[in-house]
Amino acid sequence: MQNLELTQEWDKVFPLSDKVTHRKVTFQTQYGLTLAADLYTPKAAAEGKSAAIAVCGPFGATKEQSSGLYAMRMAERGFVALAFDPSFTGESSGEPRRTASPDINTEDFMAAVDFLSRQENIDPERIGIIGICGWGGIALNAAAADTRIKATVASTMYDMTRVSGNGYFDSDDSEEARHQAREAMARQRMSDPQAMAGGVVNPLPADAPQFVKDYYDYYITPRGYHKRSGNSNDGWRTIGTQAYANARFLYYANEIRSAVLVMHGEKAHSRYFGEAAYHYMVDGKAEGYNVVGNPNPCPENKQLLIIPDATHCDLYDGGYTELEGKGEPKNLIPWDKLADFFAKNL
């Protein structure tokens, strides 16, 4: 285990609930990386061993942002919940910083399940996961690989492998477009392999698409800004996501037998990811995927939940009424429905 220097003061973008206790923890992945996490435990814990949930995301974010909020809200509702920083990110170990890998990131979730399974107050047969944004697709990949995961929520999900290989809305889904992208990545590796990219555009152009404005509203303003978050700053390594373009997270998602809830905003630009993932899980086929699998053996425990009027970033923290995090929260995340889903399936 590497010794991490963890921040001890409360530095989340949300206040600590008086219904939970919080402590910093670390755990190790099979690749020898040490991950930093926040463990939230309900003060009014039930007798016996508790159900637990591991939370991560969005892609490029840290546990001080959305994942920590989700974990705390689930702890308020009786679950032990762990929000962790992925490998190479935030307070977790790994060099070079802000590097991503479809294999290592999937292992991050499974290592979190390892950690929770070994806690004396947790029932190892009652563990679920929540993946937010880009970690929604990673969560589904982990659920397809690891049968210890009994229930999965993919919230406002991106399929990072699909968007990396096909572009937004599959606009670059051709051999020629992928070849050009591979050529550009090859040149990048030779010219500056440490270059960073992918952070939220700042300053915000007046003609930016609405979803770019939404990202700015969350990551750059006091609503969600955090100094360790790649999305709040200069992004992640340009070549650090190269392998995503040649991988496919959902290949075996149609074989997930455990319960899955896909939650997306009605007005989210990313809604097509969640809907395609749901239909592929249930039917074994969906637009945007070049593979057709068998229909799911357990379709009855798969759900698609569309939140009226919600945008992509509204499901990061419930949403705000005005740009720059001003105004009153919209409270668009149905916390009790998520808790009911886990209570039923864990």
Backbone torsions as a table, in degrees:
resi	resn	phi	psi	omega
1	MET	NA	128.0	174.4
2	GLN	-77.5	146.1	177.8
3	ASN	-86.8	113.2	180.0
4	LEU	-97.1	142.5	175.0
5	GLU	-92.4	95.7	-173.5
6	LEU	-90.9	139.9	175.2
7	THR	-67.6	128.7	-176.9
8	GLN	-96.6	-26.8	178.5
9	GLU	-75.2	156.7	179.3
10	TRP	-70.2	115.8	-177.8
11	ASP	-131.1	30.5	177.6
12	LYS	-79.7	167.0	177.7
13	VAL	-90.1	9.5	179.1
14	PHE	-136.9	154.0	178.9
15	PRO	-76.7	151.6	178.4
16	LEU	-74.7	130.2	178.3
17	SER	-70.2	143.6	177.1
18	ASP	-81.6	2.8	179.3
19	LYS	-96.1	-3.4	-175.5
20	VAL	-132.7	160.3	168.0
21	THR	-106.8	155.0	-175.2
22	HIS	-136.5	139.5	171.3
23	ARG	-150.3	152.2	176.7
24	LYS	-81.5	140.2	176.9
25	VAL	-138.8	165.3	173.7
26	THR	-133.7	155.1	174.6
27	PHE	-152.2	164.9	-172.3
28	GLN	-113.8	145.0	174.4
29	THR	-93.9	169.3	179.7
30	GLN	-68.4	-12.5	177.7
31	TYR	-91.3	6.6	177.6
32	GLY	82.3	10.2	178.1
33	LEU	-90.4	142.2	179.4
34	THR	-102.6	124.5	-178.4
35	LEU	-102.8	141.9	176.8
36	ALA	-98.3	143.5	-175.1
37	ALA	-150.8	162.2	172.0
38	ASP	-111.6	126.5	179.0
39	LEU	-106.0	120.7	-179.8
40	TYR	-108.1	128.6	-178.2
41	THR	-126.3	133.2	178.2
42	PRO	-64.6	135.8	176.8
43	LYS	-65.8	-34.7	178.7
44	ALA	-95.9	64.1	-176.8
45	ALA	-70.2	142.5	177.9
46	ALA	-72.2	159.8	176.9
47	GLU	-68.1	149.6	-179.6
48	GLY	82.1	-168.5	-177.5
49	LYS	-83.2	143.3	-173.7
50	SER	-96.2	157.9	167.0
51	ALA	-77.1	154.2	-175.6
52	ALA	-137.9	156.3	-177.9
53	ILE	-137.0	132.1	173.0
54	ALA	-102.5	137.7	-173.2
55	VAL	-130.1	138.7	174.4
56	CYS	-151.5	155.8	177.4
57	GLY	114.6	171.4	-3.5
58	PRO	-66.6	172.2	177.8
59	PHE	-64.4	123.4	-178.0
60	GLY	89.8	0.6	179.8
61	ALA	-102.0	179.3	178.0
62	THR	-126.4	171.4	-177.2
63	LYS	-67.2	-12.2	177.5
64	GLU	-79.2	-6.3	-175.8
65	GLN	-109.1	-127.4	-171.1
66	SER	-59.7	-43.6	-174.3
67	SER	-63.2	-37.5	176.9
68	GLY	-65.2	-39.8	178.2
69	LEU	-63.2	-46.3	178.1
70	TYR	-59.0	-44.9	-178.8
71	ALA	-62.3	-44.6	-179.5
72	MET	-63.8	-42.4	179.3
73	ARG	-63.6	-36.7	177.4
74	MET	-70.5	-35.1	176.9
75	ALA	-66.2	-35.5	175.5
76	GLU	-59.1	-26.5	-175.9
77	ARG	-101.9	16.4	168.9
78	GLY	106.4	-2.8	-178.9
79	PHE	-99.4	145.2	165.8
80	VAL	-77.4	129.6	-172.8
81	ALA	-133.6	137.9	-176.0
82	LEU	-119.8	119.4	173.4
83	ALA	-106.8	124.4	-173.8
84	PHE	-125.6	153.9	171.0
85	ASP	-86.0	131.9	178.6
86	PRO	-65.2	167.3	173.2
87	SER	-53.7	142.8	177.3
88	PHE	70.1	9.4	-169.6
89	THR	-132.0	148.4	173.8
90	GLY	57.0	-128.2	179.9
91	GLU	-90.6	-2.0	178.9
92	SER	-76.8	162.1	-177.3
93	SER	-82.6	175.0	177.3
94	GLY	121.4	129.1	175.7
95	GLU	-127.5	145.5	-5.1
96	PRO	-71.9	159.0	-174.2
97	ARG	-68.5	154.7	176.7
98	ARG	51.4	52.7	174.3
99	THR	-109.2	144.2	-178.6
100	ALA	-122.7	151.2	178.3
101	SER	-151.0	129.1	178.8
102	PRO	-59.4	-34.1	-179.6
103	ASP	-76.5	-50.0	-177.9
104	ILE	-65.3	-40.0	-179.4
105	ASN	-67.4	-35.7	174.2
106	THR	-65.0	-40.7	175.9
107	GLU	-61.6	-35.1	178.0
108	ASP	-54.2	-46.4	179.3
109	PHE	-64.2	-43.6	-177.6
110	MET	-68.4	-33.1	175.9
111	ALA	-67.7	-34.2	175.1
112	ALA	-63.1	-38.7	176.2
113	VAL	-65.5	-39.5	174.5
114	ASP	-54.2	-50.5	-177.1
115	PHE	-60.1	-49.7	-178.4
116	LEU	-63.1	-37.3	-177.5
117	SER	-63.8	-24.2	-175.7
118	ARG	-93.4	-2.2	-179.5
119	GLN	-80.3	136.1	-174.7
120	GLU	-63.4	-28.0	-176.2
121	ASN	-93.6	8.4	-175.7
122	ILE	-119.7	137.9	175.3
123	ASP	-84.4	113.1	-176.7
124	PRO	-65.1	-12.5	177.5
125	GLU	-91.1	3.3	-177.0
126	ARG	-132.4	64.1	-178.7
127	ILE	-123.0	131.7	177.1
128	GLY	-125.7	175.5	179.5
129	ILE	-138.8	154.3	172.9
130	ILE	-127.0	126.4	174.4
131	GLY	-115.9	127.8	-176.8
132	ILE	-108.6	136.0	177.5
133	CYS	56.4	-125.9	-177.6
134	GLY	-60.1	-24.3	177.5
135	TRP	-81.2	-4.5	171.6
136	GLY	-66.2	-46.3	176.5
137	GLY	-64.5	-38.6	178.1
138	ILE	-65.1	-38.3	178.4
139	ALA	-61.5	-42.0	178.7
140	LEU	-65.5	-37.0	177.4
141	ASN	-65.3	-40.3	177.9
142	ALA	-65.4	-41.4	179.7
143	ALA	-64.8	-33.4	177.4
144	ALA	-69.6	-28.6	-176.1
145	ALA	-92.6	-29.8	-168.4
146	ASP	-121.4	107.5	-176.5
147	THR	-75.2	-5.8	174.1
148	ARG	-70.9	-20.6	179.4
149	ILE	-79.7	112.2	-172.3
150	LYS	-94.2	-17.1	179.7
151	ALA	-156.6	139.4	-175.5
152	THR	-133.8	134.1	169.4
153	VAL	-113.6	127.6	172.2
154	ALA	-110.1	108.9	-174.3
155	SER	-105.1	129.5	178.6
156	THR	43.9	48.6	-165.9
157	MET	-75.3	146.4	160.2
158	TYR	-105.2	146.0	162.5
159	ASP	-97.4	97.8	-174.6
160	MET	-63.6	-27.8	177.9
161	THR	-72.4	-39.1	-179.9
162	ARG	-67.4	-46.1	-177.8
163	VAL	-70.5	-30.2	177.6
164	SER	-70.5	-36.3	-178.5
165	GLY	-89.5	-27.2	-173.6
166	ASN	-114.5	-11.8	-173.4
167	GLY	78.6	170.0	177.8
168	TYR	-62.6	135.8	178.9
169	PHE	56.2	27.0	178.7
170	ASP	58.8	28.4	-177.8
171	SER	-68.8	-20.4	179.8
172	ASP	-115.7	30.5	-177.7
173	ASP	-83.6	73.4	176.4
174	SER	-152.4	156.7	179.0
175	GLU	-61.3	-40.8	-178.2
176	GLU	-64.5	-44.5	179.6
177	ALA	-64.3	-41.1	178.4
178	ARG	-67.1	-36.5	178.2
179	HIS	-63.4	-43.3	179.2
180	GLN	-63.1	-40.2	178.1
181	ALA	-65.4	-37.9	178.1
182	ARG	-67.0	-38.4	176.6
183	GLU	-62.9	-43.1	179.8
184	ALA	-64.3	-39.3	179.3
185	MET	-67.6	-37.2	177.7
186	ALA	-62.8	-41.4	178.1
187	ARG	-65.7	-37.8	179.8
188	GLN	-63.6	-40.4	179.7
189	ARG	-61.6	-33.3	-178.9
190	MET	-82.9	-31.8	-174.4
191	SER	-88.3	-47.8	-177.0
192	ASP	-158.1	84.4	-176.5
193	PRO	-68.9	-12.6	-179.6
194	GLN	-96.5	0.5	-177.4
195	ALA	-60.7	144.4	-179.5
196	MET	-106.2	151.0	178.8
197	ALA	-159.4	164.2	172.3
198	GLY	97.7	-3.6	175.2
199	GLY	-68.8	163.4	-179.8
200	VAL	-66.3	136.3	-179.0
201	VAL	-58.1	127.5	-178.4
202	ASN	-153.6	117.8	9.0
203	PRO	-73.5	159.7	-175.4
204	LEU	-82.2	120.7	177.0
205	PRO	-65.6	147.9	-179.1
206	ALA	-63.4	-31.9	-177.2
207	ASP	-96.6	18.9	179.6
208	ALA	-63.7	143.5	175.0
209	PRO	-58.3	155.9	-175.9
210	GLN	-58.7	-39.1	-177.0
211	PHE	-68.9	-28.4	174.3
212	VAL	-68.9	-39.4	175.2
213	LYS	-62.4	-38.5	179.3
214	ASP	-64.5	-41.5	177.2
215	TYR	-61.9	-44.6	178.5
216	TYR	-59.2	-44.7	-177.8
217	ASP	-59.3	-33.1	179.2
218	TYR	-87.3	-53.7	-167.4
219	TYR	-82.3	-25.2	-172.9
220	ILE	-101.4	-25.8	-178.1
221	THR	-90.9	169.5	178.7
222	PRO	-58.1	-18.7	177.7
223	ARG	-54.6	-42.1	-175.1
224	GLY	-143.0	1.2	-176.8
225	TYR	-61.6	137.9	171.6
226	HIS	-144.7	138.4	-173.0
227	LYS	-65.6	-22.9	179.8
228	ARG	-94.6	-3.4	-177.2
229	SER	-84.1	125.7	176.2
230	GLY	-61.1	-38.5	-179.1
231	ASN	-66.7	-28.1	177.8
232	SER	-80.0	-12.1	-173.9
233	ASN	-128.1	-116.4	-172.4
234	ASP	-105.2	18.2	171.6
235	GLY	86.3	-145.2	179.9
236	TRP	-132.0	172.8	-177.1
237	ARG	-61.6	132.5	-178.3
238	THR	-56.5	-46.2	-179.3
239	ILE	-85.7	-3.7	-177.9
240	GLY	-71.8	-12.1	177.6
241	THR	-112.9	13.2	-173.4
242	GLN	-58.4	-40.9	-176.2
243	ALA	-67.0	-21.6	179.9
244	TYR	-59.9	-35.0	-175.2
245	ALA	-66.4	-23.5	-178.1
246	ASN	-105.8	7.2	179.0
247	ALA	-110.5	166.3	175.6
248	ARG	-142.6	111.2	-176.9
249	PHE	-66.3	-35.7	-170.1
250	LEU	-90.1	9.6	-173.2
251	TYR	-53.7	-43.6	-179.0
252	TYR	-109.3	16.4	-179.2
253	ALA	-62.4	-26.9	177.9
254	ASN	-69.3	-6.0	178.9
255	GLU	-107.1	7.9	176.6
256	ILE	-71.4	116.3	-179.9
257	ARG	-89.1	-23.6	-179.6
258	SER	-75.0	171.0	-174.7
259	ALA	-74.1	141.0	178.1
260	VAL	-137.1	134.3	172.2
261	LEU	-120.1	118.8	175.3
262	VAL	-100.6	118.7	-177.4
263	MET	-116.7	127.9	-178.5
264	HIS	-143.0	156.1	177.2
265	GLY	-82.2	141.0	179.6
266	GLU	-57.3	-37.2	-175.5
267	LYS	-102.4	12.7	-178.1
268	ALA	-72.7	134.3	175.6
269	HIS	-63.1	-22.9	-176.3
270	SER	-93.6	5.5	-173.7
271	ARG	-55.9	-32.4	-177.0
272	TYR	-63.6	-27.9	176.6
273	PHE	-63.9	-49.1	-177.1
274	GLY	-65.5	-43.1	-179.1
275	GLU	-66.2	-40.9	178.6
276	ALA	-65.0	-40.9	179.2
277	ALA	-61.8	-44.1	179.6
278	TYR	-60.9	-49.0	-177.1
279	HIS	-67.9	-34.0	177.1
280	TYR	-68.2	-39.2	178.0
281	MET	-61.3	-39.1	-174.7
282	VAL	-85.8	-45.1	-171.9
283	ASP	-101.6	-15.5	-177.5
284	GLY	81.3	8.8	178.2
285	LYS	-155.8	150.1	178.7
286	ALA	-166.7	154.3	177.7
287	GLU	-60.5	137.8	179.1
288	GLY	95.7	-4.5	179.8
289	TYR	-119.8	132.2	-176.4
290	ASN	-91.4	9.1	179.7
291	VAL	-119.7	142.3	174.9
292	VAL	-118.3	121.5	179.6
293	GLY	-109.6	-178.9	178.5
294	ASN	-75.2	151.9	173.4
295	PRO	-57.7	148.9	-175.9
296	ASN	-64.3	137.0	178.2
297	PRO	-70.9	-16.0	-179.1
298	CYS	-132.1	65.1	-177.4
299	PRO	-71.6	-20.5	-172.7
300	GLU	-68.7	-19.4	-179.5
301	ASN	-104.8	22.0	174.8
302	LYS	-107.0	134.2	-177.3
303	GLN	-132.7	145.5	171.7
304	LEU	-118.6	119.7	-177.4
305	LEU	-118.4	113.8	178.8
306	ILE	-101.9	123.9	-177.1
307	ILE	-91.3	115.9	-178.1
308	PRO	-56.1	136.1	173.8
309	ASP	69.6	-3.1	-175.2
310	ALA	-82.3	140.5	172.1
311	THR	-94.3	-179.8	-179.7
312	HIS	-57.2	-54.1	-174.8
313	CYS	-75.7	-15.4	174.8
314	ASP	-58.7	-30.5	-178.4
315	LEU	-88.9	6.4	169.6
316	TYR	-74.4	-43.4	-174.5
317	ASP	-144.3	9.0	-178.1
318	GLY	103.5	-16.9	174.7
319	GLY	91.7	153.4	176.4
320	TYR	-126.6	159.8	-172.6
321	THR	-85.4	-18.0	-176.7
322	GLU	-135.1	157.7	176.6
323	LEU	-61.0	150.8	178.0
324	GLU	70.9	24.7	172.3
325	GLY	71.4	15.0	178.9
326	LYS	-89.3	163.3	178.8
327	GLY	91.4	-173.3	-176.9
328	GLU	-91.6	144.8	176.3
329	PRO	-60.4	147.4	177.2
330	LYS	-84.0	-24.6	-178.5
331	ASN	57.6	50.5	-176.9
332	LEU	-84.9	-9.7	-179.9
333	ILE	-84.7	122.4	-178.2
334	PRO	-82.2	77.3	-174.2
335	TRP	-56.1	-41.0	-177.9
336	ASP	-67.0	-33.9	177.0
337	LYS	-67.0	-39.1	176.6
338	LEU	-63.8	-43.6	179.0
339	ALA	-62.6	-40.2	178.2
340	ASP	-63.2	-39.9	178.7
341	PHE	-60.7	-46.9	-179.5
342	PHE	-69.7	-39.1	179.9
343	ALA	-61.3	-37.5	-179.7
344	LYS	-71.3	-36.7	-168.9
345	ASN	-104.4	-7.9	175.3
346	LEU	-102.1	NA	NA
